[in-house]
């Protein structure tokens, strides 16, 4: 019981440190190593993954574990996250992301009802989120394009910013890093997992959130108790950031990898299979050729193209490192016996598969809300679904769906999330003011997700 108790205490301390904004990667890594070494001291001697040879001295084996986890991530999900981030950076560099957002923003100008416009803006933003996978990046793009339109028609600054933050709420699509983690956990192709399990939950949730935004934002605007700070208000007429000028048809480029994944899969041409990395590199090279033809400036095009690799390096230092450290932490919980203790408790209290799915989803959601990082929360605890599945049975993909979506839904109601902070600064209100407005619509949306998953997937 000592390792279990230590794991519980260390987890609480780690949670407190994350709330206090200590460096997330190092908190998870150090916490995991502490739990593993206490477990070793208490007699645990088998924790290395299958196929990994011990060093010969058990004191060094935790670092062999780190090596094994790092190798696995760099050759699988981690590499996908890096390439996806690199591609997103390239799309932003050449102006394709801006072109997409501007194109989608045009229909908004024709809607005269402020709160209907708000709901429609949310839905369009959520659709764009399928291809612009960075929550903070998407929020900034929407703040530059959608936000001024909403303000001019009569929506309050806080309501406009809150609706745009909600657009990052359901991070489901083949290009998301957490999507790759989820698909790997359930042993499915990311595109198939998205189509067969997630869409049936995401679509009704988006509709529910849109309807909720209409009433919730109207209520808060009527109440009118937001405290604005004129020091941080975004200029509604222009953005201080210089935009790359490109043809409007560049808006299709962010969608090309997803189109390729659907076309060359069991839903299209099944004799040819493309994975995410291949489709991203193929699109990147194709767009680079188009840029060469259009600009006829080899040096400039190559400088833009290398942004792909620069951004990949940034993704490794941020997201991939977080995934590696989170997996070390998750492994430590298994090594200590804490996970088995939770499963045993579930048996004793009569929790079934649905109950345990709710518990694990709640853990991911709470950690996401406290830390502002959906990737870290899902990477840390997503794999626990396998342990529960092995003990209680049930449909593993259906167990993972709400856990995965909780990692983005609860991020958009976290006052320390980058997307919330950016929107709050633009509107001149506090992050808590944004979260107060996003909490109810997103919670309603998540209830719909859980219910749809229970009805159609479980």
C-alpha positions as CSV (number, residue, x, y, z in Angstrom):
1,X,0.0,0.0,0.0
2,X,3.0,2.4,0.5
3,X,3.5,3.0,-3.3
4,X,-0.2,3.6,-3.7
5,X,-0.3,6.1,-0.9
6,X,2.8,7.8,-2.2
7,X,1.4,7.9,-5.7
8,X,-1.8,9.6,-4.3
9,X,0.2,12.2,-2.3
10,X,2.6,12.9,-5.2
11,X,-0.3,13.3,-7.6
12,X,-2.0,15.8,-5.3
13,X,1.3,17.8,-5.0
14,X,1.8,17.7,-8.7
15,X,-1.7,18.9,-9.3
16,X,-1.1,21.8,-6.9
17,X,2.2,22.7,-8.7
18,X,0.4,22.7,-12.1
19,X,-2.3,25.0,-10.7
20,X,0.5,27.3,-9.6
21,X,1.8,27.3,-13.2
22,X,5.0,25.3,-12.5
23,X,6.6,24.0,-15.7
24,X,4.2,21.2,-16.8
25,X,6.7,18.8,-18.5
26,X,9.1,18.8,-15.6
27,X,6.4,18.5,-12.9
28,X,5.0,15.3,-14.6
29,X,8.4,13.9,-15.2
30,X,9.8,14.4,-11.7
31,X,6.5,13.2,-10.1
32,X,6.6,10.0,-12.2
33,X,10.2,9.3,-11.4
34,X,9.6,9.8,-7.6
35,X,6.7,7.4,-7.7
36,X,8.7,4.8,-9.7
37,X,11.7,5.0,-7.3
38,X,9.5,4.6,-4.3
39,X,7.9,1.6,-5.9
40,X,11.4,0.1,-6.6
41,X,12.3,0.7,-3.0
42,X,9.2,-1.2,-1.9
43,X,10.1,-4.2,-4.1
44,X,8.7,-3.5,-7.6
45,X,11.3,-4.8,-10.1
46,X,9.3,-5.2,-13.3
47,X,8.1,-2.0,-15.0
48,X,10.0,-1.8,-18.3
49,X,7.9,-2.2,-21.5
50,X,7.9,-5.5,-23.3
51,X,11.0,-6.0,-25.3
52,X,13.1,-3.4,-23.4
53,X,16.1,-5.0,-21.7
54,X,17.0,-4.0,-18.1
55,X,20.3,-2.1,-17.7
56,X,21.6,-4.5,-15.1
57,X,21.1,-2.1,-12.2
58,X,17.5,-1.3,-11.3
59,X,18.4,2.2,-10.3
60,X,19.1,3.0,-13.9
61,X,16.1,1.2,-15.3
62,X,13.7,4.3,-15.0
63,X,16.0,6.1,-17.5
64,X,15.8,3.1,-19.8
65,X,12.0,3.5,-19.5
66,X,12.4,7.1,-20.5
67,X,14.5,6.1,-23.5
68,X,11.9,3.5,-24.6
69,X,9.0,6.0,-24.3
70,X,10.9,8.6,-26.2
71,X,11.8,6.2,-29.0
72,X,8.2,5.1,-29.3
73,X,6.9,8.6,-29.4
74,X,9.4,9.9,-31.9
75,X,8.6,7.1,-34.3
76,X,4.8,7.2,-33.9
77,X,2.4,9.6,-32.4
78,X,5.1,12.2,-31.5
79,X,6.3,12.4,-35.1
80,X,2.7,12.9,-36.2
81,X,2.2,15.7,-33.8
82,X,5.5,17.4,-35.0
83,X,4.6,17.1,-38.6
84,X,1.0,18.3,-38.0
85,X,2.3,21.3,-36.1
86,X,4.9,22.0,-38.9
87,X,2.2,21.9,-41.6
88,X,0.0,24.3,-39.6
89,X,3.0,26.6,-39.3
90,X,3.6,26.5,-43.0
91,X,-0.1,27.2,-43.8
92,X,0.0,30.2,-41.6
93,X,3.3,31.4,-43.1
94,X,2.0,31.4,-46.7
95,X,-1.3,33.0,-45.7
96,X,-3.5,30.0,-46.4
97,X,-4.9,29.9,-42.9
98,X,-5.9,33.6,-43.1
99,X,-7.5,33.0,-46.5
100,X,-9.6,30.2,-45.1
101,X,-10.9,32.2,-42.2
102,X,-11.6,35.3,-44.4
103,X,-13.5,33.1,-46.9
104,X,-15.7,31.6,-44.1
105,X,-16.2,35.0,-42.5
106,X,-17.9,36.5,-45.6
107,X,-21.3,34.8,-45.0
108,X,-21.4,36.3,-41.5
109,X,-21.7,39.8,-42.8
110,X,-25.2,38.9,-44.3
111,X,-26.7,38.0,-40.9
112,X,-28.5,40.8,-39.1
113,X,-29.5,39.2,-35.8
114,X,-26.6,39.6,-33.3
115,X,-27.0,36.3,-31.4
116,X,-27.9,34.2,-34.4
117,X,-24.7,35.6,-35.9
118,X,-22.9,34.6,-32.7
119,X,-24.1,31.0,-32.9
120,X,-23.3,30.7,-36.6
121,X,-19.8,32.2,-36.0
122,X,-19.2,29.5,-33.4
123,X,-20.3,26.7,-35.8
124,X,-18.0,28.0,-38.6
125,X,-15.1,28.4,-36.2
126,X,-15.7,24.8,-35.0
127,X,-15.6,23.6,-38.6
128,X,-12.3,25.5,-39.3
129,X,-10.9,23.9,-36.1
130,X,-10.9,20.6,-38.0
131,X,-7.9,21.8,-40.1
132,X,-6.4,24.5,-37.9
133,X,-5.5,22.3,-34.9
134,X,-3.8,24.9,-32.6
135,X,-6.3,26.3,-30.2
136,X,-4.4,29.5,-29.5
137,X,-3.6,29.9,-33.2
138,X,-7.3,29.4,-34.3
139,X,-8.5,31.8,-31.6
140,X,-6.1,34.5,-32.8
141,X,-7.2,34.1,-36.4
142,X,-10.9,34.3,-35.4
143,X,-10.2,37.3,-33.3
144,X,-8.7,39.1,-36.3
145,X,-11.5,38.1,-38.7
146,X,-14.8,37.1,-36.9
147,X,-14.5,39.3,-33.8
148,X,-14.8,42.7,-35.6
149,X,-17.9,41.5,-37.5
150,X,-19.6,40.4,-34.3
151,X,-18.8,43.6,-32.5
152,X,-20.1,45.8,-35.3
153,X,-23.5,44.1,-35.4
154,X,-24.0,44.6,-31.7
155,X,-22.6,41.6,-29.8
156,X,-20.7,42.5,-26.7
157,X,-16.9,42.1,-26.6
158,X,-17.1,39.4,-23.9
159,X,-19.8,37.5,-25.8
160,X,-17.9,37.6,-29.1
161,X,-14.6,36.4,-27.5
162,X,-16.4,33.7,-25.5
163,X,-18.0,32.2,-28.6
164,X,-14.7,32.2,-30.5
165,X,-13.1,30.3,-27.5
166,X,-15.9,27.8,-27.7
167,X,-14.9,27.1,-31.3
168,X,-11.8,25.3,-30.0
169,X,-14.0,23.2,-27.7
170,X,-14.4,20.0,-29.7
171,X,-10.9,19.1,-31.0
172,X,-11.8,16.1,-33.2
173,X,-10.3,15.4,-36.6
174,X,-7.6,13.2,-38.2
175,X,-4.9,16.0,-37.8
176,X,-5.1,16.5,-34.1
177,X,-2.2,15.1,-31.9
178,X,-4.6,13.9,-29.3
179,X,-6.6,12.2,-32.1
180,X,-3.5,10.2,-33.0
181,X,-3.1,9.2,-29.3
182,X,-6.7,8.2,-29.0
183,X,-6.7,6.2,-32.3
184,X,-3.5,4.4,-31.2
185,X,-5.0,3.5,-27.9
186,X,-8.0,1.8,-29.5
187,X,-6.0,0.3,-32.4
188,X,-7.9,2.1,-35.2
189,X,-7.0,4.3,-38.1
190,X,-7.5,8.0,-37.0
191,X,-9.8,8.8,-39.8
192,X,-11.9,5.7,-39.2
193,X,-12.1,6.4,-35.5
194,X,-13.2,10.0,-36.3
195,X,-15.9,8.9,-38.7
196,X,-17.2,5.8,-36.9
197,X,-17.2,7.0,-33.3
198,X,-16.6,10.7,-32.9
199,X,-18.8,12.4,-35.5
200,X,-22.0,10.9,-34.0
201,X,-21.1,12.6,-30.7
202,X,-19.6,15.8,-32.0
203,X,-22.3,16.9,-34.4
204,X,-25.2,17.0,-31.9
205,X,-22.8,18.6,-29.3
206,X,-21.9,21.4,-31.7
207,X,-25.6,22.1,-32.3
208,X,-26.3,22.0,-28.6
209,X,-23.4,24.4,-27.8
210,X,-24.6,26.8,-30.6
211,X,-28.1,27.0,-29.2
212,X,-26.8,27.4,-25.7
213,X,-24.5,30.2,-26.7
214,X,-27.5,32.1,-28.2
215,X,-29.3,32.1,-24.8
216,X,-26.3,32.2,-22.4
217,X,-24.6,35.1,-24.1
218,X,-27.8,37.0,-24.5
219,X,-28.4,36.6,-20.8
220,X,-25.0,37.8,-19.7
221,X,-25.1,40.8,-22.1
222,X,-28.5,41.7,-20.6
223,X,-27.1,41.4,-17.1
224,X,-24.2,43.5,-18.3
225,X,-21.8,43.0,-15.3
226,X,-18.6,42.5,-17.2
227,X,-15.8,44.7,-16.1
228,X,-13.8,45.9,-19.1
229,X,-10.2,47.1,-19.1
230,X,-9.7,49.7,-21.9
231,X,-5.9,49.0,-21.8
232,X,-6.2,45.7,-23.6
233,X,-9.0,46.1,-26.1
234,X,-8.4,44.9,-29.6
235,X,-8.7,47.4,-32.3
236,X,-11.9,46.4,-34.1
237,X,-10.9,47.9,-37.4
238,X,-7.6,46.4,-38.1
239,X,-5.0,44.0,-36.8
240,X,-1.5,45.1,-35.9
241,X,-0.1,41.9,-37.3
242,X,0.9,42.0,-40.9
243,X,-1.0,39.5,-43.0
244,X,0.5,37.5,-45.9
245,X,-1.3,38.3,-49.1
246,X,-2.3,35.3,-51.1
247,X,-5.1,34.2,-53.5
248,X,-8.4,33.4,-51.8
249,X,-8.3,29.9,-53.3
250,X,-5.4,29.1,-51.0
251,X,-8.2,28.5,-48.5
252,X,-8.5,24.9,-49.8
253,X,-4.9,24.0,-48.9
254,X,-5.5,23.3,-45.1
255,X,-8.2,20.8,-46.1
256,X,-6.1,18.9,-48.7
257,X,-4.5,16.4,-46.2
258,X,-7.9,15.5,-44.8
259,X,-9.3,15.1,-48.3
260,X,-6.4,12.7,-49.2
261,X,-7.0,10.7,-46.0
262,X,-10.6,10.2,-46.8
263,X,-10.0,9.5,-50.5
264,X,-7.3,6.9,-49.9
265,X,-9.0,4.9,-47.2
266,X,-11.7,2.3,-46.8
267,X,-14.2,5.1,-47.4
268,X,-12.8,5.7,-50.9
269,X,-9.9,4.0,-52.8
270,X,-9.1,1.2,-50.4
271,X,-6.2,-0.2,-52.5
272,X,-4.1,2.8,-51.7
273,X,-3.5,3.8,-48.0
274,X,-2.1,7.1,-46.9
275,X,-1.3,7.9,-43.3
276,X,-1.3,11.4,-41.7
277,X,2.4,12.0,-42.0
278,X,2.5,11.0,-45.7
279,X,-0.5,13.2,-46.6
280,X,0.9,16.2,-44.8
281,X,4.3,16.0,-46.5
282,X,2.6,15.3,-49.8
283,X,0.5,18.4,-49.5
284,X,3.4,20.5,-48.2
285,X,5.5,19.6,-51.3
286,X,2.5,20.2,-53.6
287,X,1.8,23.6,-52.2
288,X,5.5,24.5,-52.4
289,X,5.4,23.7,-56.1
290,X,2.4,25.9,-56.6
291,X,4.1,28.7,-54.7
292,X,7.1,28.4,-57.0
293,X,4.9,28.7,-60.0
294,X,3.0,31.7,-58.6
295,X,5.9,33.7,-57.1
296,X,8.8,32.6,-59.3
297,X,11.1,33.3,-56.4
298,X,12.9,30.1,-55.4
299,X,14.7,31.6,-52.4
300,X,11.5,33.1,-50.9
301,X,9.5,30.0,-51.4
302,X,12.3,27.8,-49.8
303,X,12.5,30.2,-46.8
304,X,8.7,29.7,-46.3
305,X,8.9,26.0,-46.8
306,X,11.6,25.5,-44.1
307,X,9.1,26.9,-41.6
308,X,7.7,23.3,-41.7
309,X,10.8,21.9,-40.0
310,X,11.3,24.9,-37.7
311,X,7.8,24.5,-36.3
312,X,8.4,20.7,-36.0
313,X,11.3,21.5,-33.7
314,X,9.1,23.8,-31.6
315,X,6.4,21.1,-31.4
316,X,9.0,18.6,-30.1
317,X,10.1,21.0,-27.4
318,X,6.6,21.7,-26.3
319,X,3.9,19.1,-27.1
320,X,5.9,16.0,-27.8
321,X,8.1,16.5,-24.7
322,X,4.8,16.9,-22.8
323,X,3.5,13.6,-24.1
324,X,6.7,11.8,-23.2
325,X,6.7,13.2,-19.6
326,X,3.0,12.5,-19.3
327,X,3.5,8.9,-20.3
328,X,6.3,8.5,-17.7
329,X,3.9,9.8,-15.1
330,X,1.1,7.5,-16.3
331,X,3.5,4.5,-16.2
332,X,4.4,5.4,-12.6
333,X,0.8,5.2,-11.6
334,X,0.6,1.7,-13.0
335,X,3.9,0.6,-11.5
336,X,2.8,1.8,-8.0
337,X,-0.5,-0.1,-8.2
338,X,-2.6,3.0,-8.0
339,X,-4.5,2.2,-11.2
340,X,-5.2,-1.4,-10.1
341,X,-6.4,0.0,-6.8
342,X,-8.9,2.3,-8.6
343,X,-10.1,-0.6,-10.7
344,X,-10.5,-2.8,-7.6
345,X,-12.5,0.0,-5.9
346,X,-14.7,0.1,-9.0
347,X,-15.4,-3.6,-8.6
348,X,-16.2,-3.2,-4.9
349,X,-18.5,-0.3,-5.4
350,X,-20.3,-1.8,-8.3
351,X,-19.0,0.5,-11.0
352,X,-19.4,-0.9,-14.5
353,X,-17.9,0.1,-17.7
354,X,-20.1,3.2,-18.0
355,X,-19.3,4.3,-14.5
356,X,-15.6,3.9,-14.9
357,X,-15.7,5.7,-18.2
358,X,-17.3,8.6,-16.4
359,X,-14.7,8.5,-13.7
360,X,-11.8,8.6,-16.1
361,X,-13.4,11.2,-18.2
362,X,-13.9,13.3,-15.1
363,X,-10.2,13.0,-14.2
364,X,-9.1,14.1,-17.7
365,X,-11.6,17.0,-17.6
366,X,-10.6,18.3,-14.2
367,X,-6.9,18.1,-15.0
368,X,-7.4,19.9,-18.3
369,X,-9.4,22.7,-16.6
370,X,-6.8,23.1,-13.9
371,X,-3.7,23.0,-16.2
372,X,-5.1,24.5,-19.4
373,X,-3.5,21.6,-21.3
374,X,-5.7,19.0,-22.9
375,X,-2.8,17.2,-24.5
376,X,-1.0,16.8,-21.1
377,X,-4.2,15.5,-19.4
378,X,-5.2,13.0,-22.1
379,X,-1.6,11.8,-22.6
380,X,-1.3,11.2,-18.8
381,X,-4.6,9.4,-18.3
382,X,-6.0,8.4,-21.7
383,X,-4.1,5.1,-21.6
384,X,-5.9,4.2,-18.3
385,X,-8.9,3.2,-20.5
386,X,-6.9,0.1,-21.6
387,X,-6.5,-1.0,-18.0
388,X,-10.2,-0.6,-17.3
389,X,-11.1,-2.3,-20.6
390,X,-8.8,-5.3,-19.7
391,X,-10.5,-5.7,-16.4
392,X,-14.1,-4.8,-17.0
393,X,-14.5,-5.4,-20.8
394,X,-16.7,-3.1,-22.9
395,X,-16.2,-1.2,-26.1
396,X,-12.7,0.4,-25.8
397,X,-13.3,3.1,-28.6
398,X,-16.5,4.1,-26.9
399,X,-14.6,4.5,-23.6
400,X,-11.9,6.7,-25.2
401,X,-14.3,9.1,-27.1
402,X,-15.5,11.1,-24.1
403,X,-12.1,11.1,-22.5
404,X,-10.5,12.4,-25.6
405,X,-13.1,15.1,-26.2
406,X,-13.0,16.2,-22.5
407,X,-9.4,17.2,-23.1
408,X,-10.5,20.0,-25.4
409,X,-14.0,20.9,-24.1
410,X,-12.7,21.6,-20.6
411,X,-9.6,23.5,-22.0
412,X,-12.0,26.1,-23.4
413,X,-13.3,26.8,-19.9
414,X,-9.9,26.9,-18.2
415,X,-8.7,30.4,-17.2
416,X,-5.1,29.4,-17.7
417,X,-5.5,28.0,-21.3
418,X,-3.8,30.0,-24.0
419,X,-6.9,30.4,-26.1
420,X,-8.9,31.8,-23.2
421,X,-6.1,34.2,-22.2
422,X,-5.8,35.5,-25.8
423,X,-9.5,36.0,-26.1
424,X,-9.7,37.7,-22.7
425,X,-6.9,40.1,-23.6
426,X,-8.7,41.0,-26.9
427,X,-12.0,41.7,-25.2
428,X,-10.5,43.5,-22.3
429,X,-12.0,41.2,-19.6
430,X,-10.5,38.8,-17.2
431,X,-10.0,35.1,-18.2
432,X,-12.5,34.1,-15.5
433,X,-15.0,36.4,-17.2
434,X,-14.6,34.4,-20.4
435,X,-14.8,31.1,-18.6
436,X,-18.0,32.2,-16.8
437,X,-19.6,32.6,-20.2
438,X,-18.2,29.4,-21.8
439,X,-18.8,27.0,-18.9
440,X,-22.5,26.4,-19.3
441,X,-22.6,26.0,-23.1
442,X,-19.6,23.7,-23.1
443,X,-20.9,21.6,-20.2
444,X,-24.2,21.2,-22.0
445,X,-22.3,20.2,-25.1
446,X,-20.3,17.6,-23.1
447,X,-23.4,16.1,-21.6
448,X,-24.7,15.7,-25.1
449,X,-21.4,14.0,-26.1
450,X,-21.6,11.6,-23.2
451,X,-25.2,10.8,-23.9
452,X,-24.7,10.3,-27.6
453,X,-21.7,8.1,-26.9
454,X,-23.7,6.0,-24.5
455,X,-26.6,5.6,-26.9
456,X,-24.7,5.1,-30.2
457,X,-21.3,3.7,-29.3
458,X,-21.5,1.8,-26.0
